[in-house]
Amino acid sequence: MLNGVIIPIAHLVKPPKIYKNPENWKSLTSLVVLTLFFCIALFQHGLLFKEEYLTIGGILYAIAAIIFSGGRMPSHPAFYVLTAFVFLYFLVTINAINRQESLSVSFRIAIVLPLLLIAVQLTKEHAIALVRMLVYICSGWVILGVLFNQFREGRFEGSLEYANTWGILLLTALILSLMLSALENKIHYICLCSLLTSGVILSGSRTVLVLLIVTVPVQYLAFGKGNRRNLPQVSLAISAGMISALTYTWSKWAFICSVLIVALFILFTQKIQARLLSITIIPILLVLTGVIFCSSNTTLLQRLIHINPHASEWSSRLGYYNDAWLMIKDFPLLGYGGGAWNILQYQYQTAAYSVRYLHNHWLETWIESGVVGVLLFLTLVLLFIWKGISVFRIAENSTKIWVVGCLSAFGCLLAHSAVDFTFDYSILFGLWALLGLIIPIHLNETTQKKESLHTRRRLRILVSLALVIISYISIRLGISESLILQAEQLPSHLKNNPQAIQLLERSSSLAFIPSDQHSRMAYLLLKDYLETNNSTNLNRAATEINYALSMNPRDVHVLFLRCQIDYAQGNRKSAKLELQKLKNQFPFRTDIQSELEKWERASAAISTS
């Protein structure tokens, strides 16, 4: 009672304020952004090509700037080593052989930084949800890929359009699915393991198959004795997945039916005693797999049967590695800049080949960024492994399963990058960094330390501003690359018209180092001169090729085109001498040799007449 007025007690007691945890909203937003990134990347060839990863990366930078402005700061030293590694790539662009390509490669590698800045905001629950999402997407895409015939020469290429890379992505999802099955003890993960195993087999990648055979047993041993509840079902799923893959040799519908039968069979056998399952059903499946394997005679099966170091792709890759080492010995310290292999291979090759990628991440890193880049990358790998092992030593039960799963997937991606161009795909490089850096941090997460916004406000503002600037540059370069693509996609009979030139001019105005645009314009103008005999186009072609040569003086394509333009301008003697030098410098270029022979025949015809 107050002054004779009765006031209910409920009105005297101040109700407690309900605070919404902002960390959950940041984490949920980060989960949505990362999910969209991985989904888009699967539709866009894993972001392998410049116009795709530059544009999508630019958007990712802007989102990272917004989230990071009030989010967590990365604390793991590996993140800062990775930042130094990316900065080195931008630095070597100054003196790169092809500065335009080097800048694009730098942005491809740098896309991992906004990914990590976003992923570090994830709570443990949302990190598990991200892994679960990856497993579901990859499993679903196996079905879609088979239905839509995403095969080439009998090998499953999926949405990445390269069988080996698709195989290692599915193997990564398989390892994560095994981890989730041990964590959550849900049988549908075992069914997904069967589906993912069939996708790995259909890819026909021998390296991935070897990694599968080695990694899965090691992973289950490392789980610990008390965490191997589903081992018989996993063995059943992998064996059934192999059989499902082999049924594709009959038809894709037989494969789909076998996948459904396998799923139902695994659900039924869940009720069977594990010992009975391991004694009876699994050996029968293994024998059945062997019978189908031996009775089939497809190209895919022949590839998987003949796993030996003398395979054709191994011998050719050893040749690439030998030539790469010759490049490294000539300039070991600082490197040649990003994308240098694609130019230097013609100068150092000891056999006739033309491959865009070296198929070895370590050697490619050495060529592009020198010994400093290799040491930074080695430090990065060691920090990843040290963090994982240190957590594994103190982890128990579900935490141990989580660490082992992440490290196993991390190790498979790293091993595969030593024999293929795995990390040229932004989706795989980003996934590898997430597994190595972000996910293990959440394993021993208890209470997140509150960071002082006052002490780090300036740093946050600077980083966010830098991300916005990089976002603008990346999107601008992405638009520039898309204009080049539009010019290339014009019908062949229209490529020498002003429309293609205009597209390339617009692209050149957006690019910072437009050597590729100038060389393409020079080619189109030369082609138009040869068809119309318009001397104005020939003079402009000479101007454009000189611009390209000033930016990219060691590219054989630019040097060859300059000789052709000089020859068309009437400087035939000097052009033939330069082309002869190119022939001696690049002895395996048949186009140079045939052009020189054509000029010699023309000179002989003139002298005879």
Salt bridges, closest charged atoms under 4 A:
GLU23 OE1 - ARG72 NE 3.62
GLU52 OE2 - HIS45 ND1 3.52
GLU101 OE1 - LYS50 NZ 3.20
GLU157 OE2 - ARG152 NH2 2.79
GLU161 OE2 - HIS45 NE2 3.39
GLU184 OE2 - ARG132 NH2 2.66
GLU184 OE1 - LYS186 NZ 3.87
GLU313 OE2 - ARG206 NH2 2.51
GLU313 OE2 - ARG303 NH2 3.63
ASP420 OD2 - ARG317 NH2 3.50
ASP420 OD1 - HIS359 NE2 3.90
ASP424 OD1 - ARG108 NH2 3.43
GLU445 OE2 - ARG72 NH2 3.43
GLU445 OE1 - HIS442 ND1 3.32
GLU451 OE1 - ARG460 NH2 2.56
GLU481 OE2 - LYS50 NZ 3.80
GLU488 OE2 - ARG520 NH1 2.18
GLU505 OE2 - ARG540 NH2 2.49
ASP516 OD2 - ARG520 NE 3.09
GLU544 OE1 - HIS518 ND1 2.55
GLU544 OE2 - ARG540 NE 3.34
ASP555 OD1 - HIS557 ND1 2.93
GLU578 OE1 - ARG562 NH2 3.77
GLU578 OE2 - LYS581 NZ 3.76
ASP591 OD2 - ARG589 NH2 2.51
GLU595 OE1 - LYS598 NZ 3.42
